Amino acid sequence: VTPASTALAKDLKREGLRFVGPTTAYALMQACGLVDDHLADCHVRARRESGAG
């Protein structure tokens, strides 16, 4: 949970969503590619940073 996910959850609730909180908002941010939680030595992160994936 981050300040950004908390703010997003509040905005979504203001727009009428009922069952959304900071954790759900953070998962949405991950799914949309707004945050990347892969470890620094993860092969997926290296591929994404190089532009290959």
Secondary structure, DSSP 8 states (H G I E B T S, - for coil): --HHHHHHHHHHHHTT--S--HHHHHHHHHHTTS-----TT-HHHHHHHHT--
